[in-house]
Amino acid sequence: MHISSFTSGDHDIVVTFRSTQAWIKSLNYSIVDDWRAWTVDNQVAGLVFDERQHAAATGSTVKFLPGFQGQLPFELETGYVGVGDSENVQLFYYFIESESEPDSDPLMLWITGGPGCSALSGLIYEMGPITFEAVEYNGSFPTMILNPYSWTKVSSIIFLDLPVGTGFSYATTPAALQSSDLQASEHAYQFLCKYYALTFCWPCDNAENEIMEVEPFINLKGYLLGNPTTFEGEDNYRIPFAYGMGLISDELYENNWYKHSYHWADDDQVRDALNIRKGTVGKWERCASNLQYQMMVTNSIPYHENLSSKGYRSLVYSGDHDKLVTFQSTQAWIKSLNYSVVDDWRAWTVDNEVAGLVFDERQLCSGPAIAGLAVKFLPGFKGSLPFQLETGYVGVGDSEDVQLFYYFIESESDPDSDPLMVWITGGPGCSALSGLVYEIGMYSL
């Protein structure tokens, strides 16, 4: 959700507070906090009110799940979001709220690979807060237990069945079952836009056909990839991988732990608990066997290069027993990026036991040095400034032929987590120094 704040001085005759009130009222938002006085140093400094756009919540809260004893000790919501033409694709999701600080913890969108493998697989077998008890499948109803290593300890996660035809996601027309790499990406974007709009009143205009041209509505921080299919030559790494590895057969693995999910997801009580729409999906499959999907992107390395150049960080991890996308092939394409090694190979541990190996390579910036300079003293102010001030220029436009001057003042509370504001004084043509000195800055004349 994007929150805006509007301020009006009661003596401004150019843009009066009454005209500002009028256009805010025209939005027909709901009043969250009615007019009231706000004070500074125990004196009334003005009047404030809060109006917001409200939308119907999407999804249903799930309190109990068959196989788990008692009420779920975490917040689970399930539901559908329609995407595509006439919303003829209905994407099913599981939303689990962070168990730490949901208001400030990150939100992750999880899509299991395949394509066509259900997000329920990731939720139960990888990083979700519940899993099946690790016992051999004998036909009885599976028992669910808590996962002490769940990523939801520190992050909210949306587990999304994507593309259409995966898990409990379905199409309302035969034509809508057709999908591809690019369409699935667009559907994921539309899902986030609509989910946020319904849940957090977050608008996402012009999402269709202009995804790459509009300003990013989603405040992405980075992305992660697990055993990712990345380029066409990855099959060449399977023989070196298999050399010396004792791998159990697919049949033995499938007949054990994964069998629990088939039994569980096809149970009527489970589907009722998850609010699955009746008649939309027949037998649940962990990975869809008849997915109508076209592979269009055969090499995604350029996409990683592009995202990296824009400052997005990525976490790429590989299980050491995946023989389809081997860790050797993943290492190879990462090495091909020729990034600098920041942190060389080392062991990482969980509960004092080695859980794997990790290294850190990054694209190091090669642009110009930081333009700003710290200002410690200002004429007219006695002594050293008691706050952090930086001034400088940033070049913009063709050949950076426009040099914009700025004043940067660091938050005096918690600069690492406090918000960053860009202040531009109106006019147009009025200096930001006016706002700094006469309105909201740290010092005044």
N, C-alpha and C positions, 0 to 999 in steps of 0.2 A: 504494500500500500504506500502511495506517495502522499505525504501530508504537506499542505501549504499553509503559510501564515501570511495574513494581510494586515498591515498597520496603516493607520490614517491619523495624521495630526489634526486636531480639531480647529486649527487656525489656517489650514491650507485652503485658499480660495480658488486655486487652479483645478485641483482634483479633490473635491470635497468628500468628506466621510459619508455623506448621504448617498452620493452616486456609487461609492464602493459598496455600501450596504445594499443598494438596490440590485446590482448585478449578482451579488452573492445570493440574495433572496430568490432571484430568478432561476437559480439552479435547483430549487425545490429539494434541498437536502434536509435530512432530519436533524432536529436540534438535540445535540448531545449534552450541551452545557449552556444554559440560558445566560442572558446578559448579567454580568456581575462586575463589581469593582475589583481591580487589581492594584496592589499597593507596592510602594518602594519606600523603605525606611519608615514604615508605619503611616505613610501618607498616600492618599488616593492618587494614582498616576494615570488612570484611564479606566475604560470599560472594555470587557472582553466577552466573547461568546464563541461557541463551538458548534458548527453544523457539518454533518458528514453524509456522504452517499452510502446508503445501506442497500444490500442485496440479500436475497434469500440464500441461506447456507446450503452448500451441496454436500451430499453424502450422509451417512448414518453412523452414529457412534456404536461401536461393538463393545459390549461389556464382558461377554462370556463366549468361550469357544469350546465346542465339544472336544474332549480329550485333555483339556487343561482343567485342573482342579481349582475351583473357586473363581473369583472375579479377576480379570486381567489387571496386573499392577502397572499398566501403562495405558496411554490414550491411543486407541485404534479407531480409525474411521475408514469406511469403504464406500465406494460409490462409482458412478459413471459420469463421464463428461463427453458430450457429443462434439465431434469435429468433422471436417470435410463438408462437401456440398450437402446442404439441408440437414447437417448433423447425422448423416447416414452411417457414420462410423461411431460406435459407442465404446469408448475406452474405459476399462475397469482399472481402478487403483486402490491401493491400500496406503493410507497415510498414518504414520506413527510419529507422535510428537516426542521431541527430545525429553529425556528424563532428567536433564540438568537445568538449563536455563532456556526454555523454548522461545522466549521473547528476543534473546540475543544470539542463541546458537544458530549455526548455519542450517540451511535447508538443502537437502540433497535429492535429486531425482535419480532413481535407480531403474535402469532398463536392462534386463537379462539378455544375453546375446542369443545367438542361434544363426539367423534370426528365427523367432518363433518360440523361444523358451520363456515360460511364464515367470513373472516377477515374484510369484509365490516361492519359486525355487530359491531365489536370492534371499527372500525374507526368512525362510525356514532353514536353509542349508548353509547360508553364508553369514550375513551380518545382522539379521533381525533379532528381536528380543526373545523369540520363542523358537524351539526346534523340537524334533521328535526324539524320544528316548532312543539311544543307540543300542537297540536290540534287534535280533534277527526277525524279519517279518514272518509271522506264522498265521496270518489271516485274521487276527483279532484287531479290534479298533485301536489305532495308534495312541500312545500316551505322549502328551506334550509337556515339555519342561522349559524352564527359563534358560536363556543363553547369557552367561555372565560376561561375555566379550562382545555384546551387541554394540554396534555403532550408534544406536539410538541413545546410548548413555551420554553422548555429547552432540548429537545432531538429530534434527527432525528429518525423516526420510519419506518420500513418496515412492512407493513401489508401483510401477506402471506396466500393465500388460500391453506391450507394443511390439510389432505392428498389429493391425487388425487381424483377427483370427488367432491371436495368442492368448492362452489362458482363458479368462472369462470375457475378454473383449470380443465384440461381434459387429457384424454389419447388418443393416436393415434391408439391403438390396444385394443381389448377386454381384453387380458391377462394383460395389463398394468394397468387396473382398479383395480386389486387385490392389497390390501395394508394391512399393519399391523403396530403395534406400532414400531417395530424395523426398518421396511422399511421406515416408515414416518420420523423417526429420521435421517436415512441415507439420505433421500431425502432433508431434511432441511439442513443438512451439505453440501451436494452437491450444493444446491441452493446458500448458502452463498459463497462457493468457487467460483462458476461460476459467481455469481453476482459481487463479488469483482474483479475477473479477468477481466470482461468486463468493469466494471465501473471505477475501481481504479488501474488496471494493477497489481492485487494482485494474485500471483500464488498459487495454492493449489494442489501440486502433491501428488500422492499416497493416494488420499482421499478414494478410494474404497478398501474395505477389510482390511485396516490397520488403520482405524480411531482411534482406541484406542491405537495403538502402536507408531504412529508417534508423533513428537513434535507438540504441538497445534499451528496451523496456526492462529487461531482466538484469539484475545486478550480479552478473556471473563473477565468481572468484577463481574458478579453475575447474578441472575435470579429472576423472580417473578412469583407467582402462584396466580390465582384468583379462589376461590371456587374449589380447585383441587380435582378430584377423586384420592385417594391415596392408600386405602387398601380395602379389601373385606368386612370388617365388618361395613362399614359406614352406611348401611341401618338401623342398630340398633339405630341410633341416630335420625331417622326421627320422631318417636312418641314423644320423649321428646321435640323435636324442635316444633312440631305442637301444643303441649300443651300450651294453653293460647295465641296462635298467631292467629290473624284474617287475613287470607290470601285470596286475591282475586283469582278468578278462572283463569286458563290458557287461557280460551276462551275470557274472558273480556280483558285480557292484550294483547292477540294476535290480537284482533279486533281493537285495537287502534294504538299505536305507531308503532308496528312492521309492520302493514299493509302498511305503507308508503314505507318501503324498498322494498317490493315485487313490488309495482307499479313502483317505481323509477328504480330499477335494470332491469326490463323487458322492459323499454322504449327504442325504437331504437335510439333515439337521445342521451340518456345516454350511451348506449353501444358504439355508435360512438365516443362520447367524451372520454370514457375510453379506446378506442382502443381495444375493445373485438373482437376477430376473429370470423367472421360470421360462423354460422353453427356448432360451437364447443360445445355450451351449449344451451339447450332448456330453459324451465322455470327456472328462478333463484330461489333457495331455501336458506333461511337463514341458515337452518341446513338440510343437505342432508338426504332424507328419504330412499334411497336405496343404501347407501354406502356399497361397498364390502370391508369390513375391519375386520381384525382379532385382537381381544384383546389378547395380549400375556403377558403383564406385569400386574399382579394382585396386586402387592405390590411395590410401588416405594419408600418406606421409606429408604431401603438400599442405593438407589441412592442419596437421600438427605444427608444421613450420609456421604457417600463417598465425595460428592462435598463440604460439610461443612468441612471435615477433610483436604481438599486441599486448604482451605482459601476462597472459594467462598461464598459471602454473598447472602442471599435470602430474598425476601419480599413476605410474604404469607398474602393474604387478603381475607375476606369473606363478602359478602353481607348478611345482617341479615334476608333477606326474601327468600333465596335460600333453598328450601326444599329437593332438590336432593342431594346436597353436603352441609350439614349443618355446621354452624360455630362450633357446638359442636364437630363434628367428626374431623374437622381440628385442633381444640385445642387439642384433644386427641392425635393425632399422633405427634404433635409438642412436647407435654409433654413427650411422650414416648422416646424422644431423650435424656432426662435428661440433657439438657443444663442449664447453670447457668443463672439466671435472672439478666440482666444488668439494665433494666429499667422496673419497674413493671407497671401494668395496669394504664392507665391514659387517660383522654379525649384528643382528638385532634380536633381542630376547623378550620373552613373555614368561612371567613367573620364574625368572632366573634360568630359563632354558632357551637355547638357541632355536629361534623360530624361522629364521631365514637369513638372507644376505641382502644388503641394500647399498645403493650408491646414488649420488646426486650429480647430475650434469645439467648445466643451464646455459642458455644463450645470454652471454654477457653483453651489456649495452656498450655500443661503440660511438654513441652520439656525442654532442658537445657537453662540456662541463656544466655543472649547475650554474644557472645565470645569477642567482641571488647572492647577496652579501649580508651578513649579520650587522645590525645597527645596535651599538651599545649605548650611545649617548645622542641626545638631541638638543640643539640650542634652545634655551628657554626652559628646559627641564633640569632640575637640580639633581645631580648625581647620575649613577648608572640606571638605565631603564630596568624596572623590576619585572619585565616580561620579555619574551623572545620576539624580536622584530626582524624581519628580513625584507629587503627591497631588491628589485631587479627588473630585468626586461626578458620577455619571451617573444621570439620572432614568429609571426604567422603570415599567411598569405603566400603568394607566388614569390619564391626565392627569399622568403622571410623579409619582404620589403616593408612590412608593418611591424613595429617594435612596440609591444604593449608593456606599460610599466605597472608594477603591482607592489602592494604592501602585504606581507604575510605576517600575521600575529598568531602565535601558537596558543592553544587553549591552556589556561592556568590550572585546570583541574586534572584531567586524565587525557593528554593529547593522543595517546595510542588508540583509545577507544571512543573519544568524544567525536561528534560529527565535524565535518569540514564544510564551511559555508563560503560561497563566492558572492561577494557584494558588488553590485554595479549600481551606482547612483544614477537616477533618472535624468531627464532633460529632453532628449538625449544631449550629452555633451557636458554634464556636470561631473566634476572630479570625484573619484572615490575618496580622496582626502577629506572631502566634506562630510561623508558618512563616518569616516574614521574619527574625525575631530568633534563633529557636532552632533552625532547621533549614537553610534553603538561602539565606538572604539575605546581604547584603554586610557587615552588621555584627552584633554580638552584644553582650549585656550582660556 
